[in-house]
Amino acid sequence: MASITLDSDTIRVMALFEQITRAQVKDCFTSKDRLVFVVQEGDIGRALGKKKANLYRVEKLLNRKIKIVEFNPDVLQFIVNLLYPLRVQDIKEEDGIISFTGSDEKTKGLMIGARAQNLRNYEAIVQKYFPEVKELKVV
């Protein structure tokens, strides 16, 4: 895994998130219009809070939409976590190319996005933690 460089604003935001949620943050970055927090394995429940109270509280404090993703050392499970709430039907890896299927056509469309921008965005996030991944494909 490549080293992650954080600026002072990001560190402050991560500290605030950890203070409110008591969940350990592995990484924090902006993806499209939202702030993404990658929390340690097993901390997703703590990060969200009862009835997503922590999620809403942090969104209100930061005045931004946020997404919380649970890290997993298994690349396939990490991708499933990253894509959530979109449902991954089937996922497999072959020679650094990871193929997955959405549950229906609408889900596949959301996974890919206009001009494949969502897919490339997910790909960049996955490659940050798993540099051996060459490409993501929706089949």
C-alpha positions as a Markdown table, in Angstrom:
| # | Residue | x | y | z |
|---|---|---|---|---|
| 1 | Met | 0.0 | 0.0 | 0.0 |
| 2 | Ala | 1.3 | 3.5 | -0.9 |
| 3 | Ser | 1.8 | 6.0 | 1.9 |
| 4 | Ile | -1.1 | 8.4 | 2.4 |
| 5 | Thr | -0.3 | 12.1 | 2.8 |
| 6 | Leu | -2.7 | 14.3 | 4.7 |
| 7 | Asp | -2.9 | 18.1 | 5.0 |
| 8 | Ser | -3.7 | 19.8 | 8.3 |
| 9 | Asp | -7.4 | 20.4 | 7.4 |
| 10 | Thr | -7.9 | 16.7 | 6.7 |
| 11 | Ile | -6.2 | 15.7 | 9.9 |
| 12 | Arg | -8.5 | 18.1 | 11.8 |
| 13 | Val | -11.6 | 16.7 | 10.1 |
| 14 | Met | -10.4 | 13.1 | 10.8 |
| 15 | Ala | -9.9 | 14.0 | 14.5 |
| 16 | Leu | -13.4 | 15.5 | 14.7 |
| 17 | Phe | -14.9 | 12.4 | 13.1 |
| 18 | Glu | -13.0 | 10.1 | 15.5 |
| 19 | Gln | -14.0 | 12.2 | 18.5 |
| 20 | Ile | -17.7 | 12.1 | 17.6 |
| 21 | Thr | -17.9 | 8.4 | 16.4 |
| 22 | Arg | -15.1 | 6.7 | 18.5 |
| 23 | Ala | -14.3 | 4.9 | 15.3 |
| 24 | Gln | -10.7 | 4.7 | 14.0 |
| 25 | Val | -10.2 | 6.5 | 10.6 |
| 26 | Lys | -7.7 | 4.9 | 8.2 |
| 27 | Asp | -8.1 | 7.6 | 5.6 |
| 28 | Cys | -10.2 | 10.6 | 4.5 |
| 29 | Phe | -10.5 | 12.2 | 1.1 |
| 30 | Thr | -12.9 | 14.0 | -1.2 |
| 31 | Ser | -14.6 | 12.0 | -3.9 |
| 32 | Lys | -16.9 | 13.9 | -6.2 |
| 33 | Asp | -19.2 | 16.0 | -4.0 |
| 34 | Arg | -18.7 | 14.1 | -0.8 |
| 35 | Leu | -16.2 | 13.5 | 2.0 |
| 36 | Val | -15.2 | 9.8 | 2.3 |
| 37 | Phe | -14.0 | 8.3 | 5.5 |
| 38 | Val | -12.4 | 4.9 | 5.4 |
| 39 | Val | -12.7 | 3.3 | 8.9 |
| 40 | Gln | -10.8 | 0.4 | 10.3 |
| 41 | Glu | -12.2 | -3.1 | 9.9 |
| 42 | Gly | -15.0 | -3.7 | 12.4 |
| 43 | Asp | -15.6 | 0.0 | 13.1 |
| 44 | Ile | -18.5 | 0.7 | 10.6 |
| 45 | Gly | -21.2 | 0.3 | 13.2 |
| 46 | Arg | -19.5 | 2.6 | 15.7 |
| 47 | Ala | -18.9 | 5.1 | 12.9 |
| 48 | Leu | -22.5 | 5.2 | 11.7 |
| 49 | Gly | -24.0 | 5.2 | 15.3 |
| 50 | Lys | -27.4 | 4.2 | 16.4 |
| 51 | Lys | -29.9 | 4.9 | 13.5 |
| 52 | Lys | -27.0 | 6.6 | 11.7 |
| 53 | Ala | -26.9 | 9.4 | 14.3 |
| 54 | Asn | -23.1 | 9.9 | 14.1 |
| 55 | Leu | -23.3 | 10.1 | 10.3 |
| 56 | Tyr | -25.9 | 12.9 | 10.4 |
| 57 | Arg | -24.1 | 14.7 | 13.2 |
| 58 | Val | -20.8 | 14.8 | 11.3 |
| 59 | Glu | -22.6 | 15.9 | 8.1 |
| 60 | Lys | -24.3 | 18.7 | 9.9 |
| 61 | Leu | -21.1 | 19.9 | 11.6 |
| 62 | Leu | -19.0 | 19.8 | 8.4 |
| 63 | Asn | -21.9 | 21.0 | 6.3 |
| 64 | Arg | -21.0 | 18.3 | 3.7 |
| 65 | Lys | -22.4 | 14.9 | 2.6 |
| 66 | Ile | -20.2 | 12.1 | 3.8 |
| 67 | Lys | -19.8 | 8.4 | 3.0 |
| 68 | Ile | -18.3 | 5.9 | 5.4 |
| 69 | Val | -16.5 | 2.9 | 4.0 |
| 70 | Glu | -15.2 | 0.0 | 6.1 |
| 71 | Phe | -11.7 | -1.1 | 5.1 |
| 72 | Asn | -11.0 | -4.7 | 4.5 |
| 73 | Pro | -7.6 | -6.3 | 3.6 |
| 74 | Asp | -9.4 | -8.5 | 1.1 |
| 75 | Val | -9.7 | -6.4 | -2.1 |
| 76 | Leu | -13.0 | -8.0 | -3.2 |
| 77 | Gln | -14.7 | -7.4 | 0.1 |
| 78 | Phe | -13.3 | -3.8 | 0.2 |
| 79 | Ile | -14.9 | -3.2 | -3.3 |
| 80 | Val | -18.2 | -4.5 | -2.0 |
| 81 | Asn | -18.0 | -2.2 | 1.0 |
| 82 | Leu | -17.0 | 0.8 | -1.3 |
| 83 | Leu | -19.9 | 0.3 | -3.6 |
| 84 | Tyr | -22.5 | -0.1 | -0.8 |
| 85 | Pro | -25.5 | 0.6 | -0.9 |
| 86 | Leu | -25.2 | -0.6 | -4.5 |
| 87 | Arg | -25.6 | -4.4 | -4.4 |
| 88 | Val | -22.8 | -6.5 | -6.0 |
| 89 | Gln | -24.2 | -9.7 | -7.4 |
| 90 | Asp | -20.9 | -11.5 | -8.3 |
| 91 | Ile | -17.3 | -10.4 | -8.0 |
| 92 | Lys | -14.1 | -12.0 | -9.2 |
| 93 | Glu | -10.4 | -11.1 | -9.8 |
| 94 | Glu | -8.3 | -12.3 | -12.6 |
| 95 | Asp | -4.8 | -11.0 | -13.4 |
| 96 | Gly | -5.4 | -7.7 | -11.6 |
| 97 | Ile | -8.7 | -7.1 | -13.3 |
| 98 | Ile | -11.7 | -7.2 | -11.1 |
| 99 | Ser | -15.1 | -7.9 | -12.7 |
| 100 | Phe | -18.4 | -7.5 | -10.8 |
| 101 | Thr | -22.1 | -7.6 | -11.7 |
| 102 | Gly | -24.8 | -5.3 | -10.4 |
| 103 | Ser | -28.2 | -6.8 | -9.3 |
| 104 | Asp | -30.0 | -5.1 | -12.2 |
| 105 | Glu | -29.5 | -2.7 | -15.1 |
| 106 | Lys | -30.1 | 0.4 | -13.0 |
| 107 | Thr | -27.5 | -0.7 | -10.5 |
| 108 | Lys | -25.0 | -1.4 | -13.2 |
| 109 | Gly | -25.6 | 2.1 | -14.7 |
| 110 | Leu | -25.0 | 3.7 | -11.2 |
| 111 | Met | -21.8 | 1.7 | -10.8 |
| 112 | Ile | -20.5 | 2.8 | -14.2 |
| 113 | Gly | -21.8 | 6.4 | -14.2 |
| 114 | Ala | -21.9 | 8.8 | -17.1 |
| 115 | Arg | -18.8 | 8.3 | -19.3 |
| 116 | Ala | -17.6 | 5.6 | -16.8 |
| 117 | Gln | -16.7 | 8.4 | -14.3 |
| 118 | Asn | -18.0 | 6.5 | -11.2 |
| 119 | Leu | -16.2 | 3.3 | -12.2 |
| 120 | Arg | -12.9 | 5.2 | -12.8 |
| 121 | Asn | -13.4 | 7.0 | -9.4 |
| 122 | Tyr | -13.9 | 3.7 | -7.6 |
| 123 | Glu | -10.8 | 2.3 | -9.5 |
| 124 | Ala | -8.6 | 5.2 | -8.2 |
| 125 | Ile | -9.8 | 4.6 | -4.6 |
| 126 | Val | -9.2 | 0.8 | -4.8 |
| 127 | Gln | -5.7 | 1.4 | -6.3 |
| 128 | Lys | -4.8 | 3.6 | -3.5 |
| 129 | Tyr | -4.9 | 0.6 | -1.1 |
| 130 | Phe | -4.3 | -2.2 | -3.6 |
| 131 | Pro | -1.8 | -1.0 | -6.2 |
| 132 | Glu | -1.8 | -4.4 | -7.9 |
| 133 | Val | -5.4 | -3.8 | -9.2 |
| 134 | Lys | -5.2 | -2.8 | -12.8 |
| 135 | Glu | -8.8 | -2.2 | -13.7 |
| 136 | Leu | -12.4 | -2.5 | -12.5 |
| 137 | Lys | -15.1 | -3.8 | -14.9 |
| 138 | Val | -18.9 | -4.0 | -14.6 |
| 139 | Val | -20.1 | -7.1 | -16.5 |
